[in-house]
Amino acid sequence: MSSWARRRKSVYAGIIAVILIGAVGIPGFLYFYKAPTCSDGVQNGNEQGIDCGGSCEKLCQSSFLSPSVAWARFQEVAPNLYNIAAYVINPNVSAQANAVPYHLALYDDHGILITDTTGTVTLPPHRNTLAFQGAISTGKRIPAKALFEFTAPPEWYKQDDTLQSLTINDKKYSEDADGASLIVTLGNTSVQAIGRLSVYVALYDKDGNALGFSKTIIDQVPGKGTAVAPFTWPQSFDGKVISIEALPVAE
């Protein structure tokens, strides 16, 4: 057989082999291959850790700062009923943690537990907020100390501040012998409405101690418009309120 014929047979055999590999190998590869995802439990793709970093929304441990708690306080709002709150600071500019579980407890002046409660709090990007529980009963016991702790580490996700167009336009506070009230006026510099908001407030004395706090919910702040968030307390603060902080959080 001539060398030309042998070469032709080799070429044909190579072509057939390529066709067979393509016909069998490619479908097999596509069947068994799984593209990297942000929920497959392994570090792959451009992830910086297991299912975090890179193109994943979840941030890795090295990419965020831990939140801090400035204070935990209680406030009597009716006989044997108390509001409890902890002031939480999120130092992360573009990271949010949703539904972070926490534990709040009240103790008497002997350090004995009176009551405790659990809840969750959202930590919005570069904003402070309150972990708030309202009207907690203590029976006939008088609390002396409140303690707050997270019961699981926050899971942080990439998130820019969605309330950049929200402004605090006014805070009108008044009190008399029977109680105190506050009306916070919120503004919106965008043409797009801002949806449902939780608005927390804290009242401070001249030394920066939190005298009172509360929470209300407003349905929306219309585009280029305003909305009001009302708050009331059943007791007077005896003229000690020097400053007021409003803390809106998107629902």
N, C-alpha and C positions, 0 to 999 in steps of 0.2 A: 504494500500500500504506500502510496506516495506521501511525502511529508505534508503536502498541502491538504490531503484528505484527512490525515490524522489531526492536523490543526483545526480543520473544519469541525471534526467530531468533538474536539475539545471545547471549541467555542460553543457548539450546540449543547454540550453537557453542562457547561458553565451557566448558560442561559436558563436551562431547565432547573438547575440547582437553585439559582437565584429566585426563579418563579416559585419553586416549592418552599423555599425559606420564607419568602414573602407571604405565601398563601397560608402557611402554618404558623410561622413565627410571629408575624404582626398581630393576628387575632389573639394568639396566646398571650402576647405581651399586653395587649389592651385589656384582656380578660383579667389577668393577674395583677397588673399594675394599678396602684392606687395613688392618685395625686396627693401631695401634701395638703393637709387641712389644719386649721387651728383648733381642732378638737379630736385628733387621732391619738393623743397620748404619747407622742414621740416628738423629738426635736428634729425637724426636717425643713426643707425649703429655706427661706431666709430667716427663720426663727432664731431668736437669741437665747431661747430656753425652750422647755417643753410647752408647746402651744402658747407661747407668749413672745412679744417683741416682733421686730420686722414688720411684716404686713398684717400681723394679727392685731386685733383691737385690744386684747388683754396685754397689760404691761408686765414685764419681768420684775423681779424683786429689786434689781439694781437700778431701775428706771424711775423710781418714785421715792418721795419722802414720806415718813410715817406721820399720821395726824397726831395732834396733841390736844390735851384737855386742859383748858384754862381754869375752869371751876365747875363744881357741882353744888347746887343749892336746892333748898326747899322753901316753900312759901305757903302759909295757911290761907285758904280761900273760903273756908267755912269751918264750923266747929268739927274738929277731927278729920278734916279733908285738906289735903296738901297737893299743890303742884310741885313737881320735881323736874329739874332741868340740869343738863350738863352742856357747857359751851365747848364746841369742838372746832378746831382750826385745821383746815386743809391747806398746806403750803404748796400743793402741786398746781401749777398754772394750767396745765392741759390734761388733767386726769380726774376722773370721777369714780367713786365707789358707791355702788347701789345696795340698798337694803343690808347695811352692815349690822349684824346682831349685837345687842348690848344688854347689860344688866345694871339696874339702878336699885340701890338699897338705902333704907333709912334706919339709923341706929339711935338708941337713947343715950343719955349722958353717962351711962355705965358701959357703953360699947356693945350693948345687947341688941340684936336685930329686932326691929319692929315689924317691918314689911319689906318686901322686894318685888320688883316687877321687871319684865323684859320687853324689848321692842326692837325695832330696826330704824336706822337713820341713813339717809342719803347724804354723801359728802360731795357737794358740787365743786367744780374746778375753781380753785383760788378763791373760795368763799368760806366764811365761817357759818356755823349753823348751831341749832340747839337740838339735842336729844331730849325730847319733852314728853312728860307723862302728866296728865291732868286729873285732879280730883281723886287722889289716892287716899284710901281710908287708913287711919292708924288706930282705930278703936278709941280707947281713952288714953293711949300712951302719947307722950310728947317727944317728937324727934329732936335730936341735937346735932346730927351729922348725916350728910348724904355722901354716898360713894358710887362712882360710875366706873364701869370697865367694859371693854369690848370682849365679847365671848368667842369671836373668831376673827382672824386677820382680815382686814378689808381686801377685796379683790379690785384692783384698779384697772380702768379701761381708758383708752384715749378719748378725750372729750374736751372740746372748747366750751367756754362759757356761753350758754345759750341766752343769758340775760344781759348781754352787753348794752342793749338798747333800753333797759329798765333804769329808771331814776327814782330816787326818793325826793319828792318835791316839797313835802311839808310834814311836820310832826306836831300836832296840836295836843298838848297835855293839859289836863285840869284835874283838880281834886278839891274835895271839901271834907267835912267831918264824916260823911257817910261812905265815901269811896273815891275812886280815881278813874279817869277815862283817858283814852288816847285815840286820836284819829291820824293814821298815816296815809298820806296821799302819794300814790305811785304814778309815775309818768312813763310814757313809751315814746321814744324818739323815732321809732321805725313806723313805716306804713303798715307793716304786718302786725296783727294782733299777737299779744303774748298770752298763751293759754293758762290753764289752772295753776295757781301758785299757793304754796304754804308760806305764810308770813309770820315769822317769829319776832318778838320784841323783848328787849331787856332794859330795865330801868336801873340807873346807877346813882350812887351817892357821890359826894365829893372825893371820897377815897377810892372810887372805882369798884365798890362792892355792889353786887347785884341785889337790889331790893325786891324787885318783882320781875315777872316774865310771863309770857302768854303766847298763844298761837291762834291764828285765824286763817281761813281759806277764802280766796277770791277766785271767781271763775275765769276772768280774763282781764287784761288791760288792753283796750282797743288801740288800734294803730293811730299814732299821733294824738292819743287821748290819755285820760287819767282814770284811776279807780281808787276807791278808799277802802282801807282795812281798819275796822273799829275794834277796840279792846276796852275791857272794863275790869276793875278790881273792886271787891266788896269792902275794902278798907282804905283809909287814907295813909299816905306815906309821910305825913307831917312835914311837908315842905322839903324833904330831904332829896328829892329827885333832882339831880343836876344835869344829867345827860341821858339820852335815849338812843338805843341802837336798834335799827330794823334790819332783819335778816331774811330776805325773800329766797325761796328755793322752788325751782320748777318741779311740778308734780310728775 
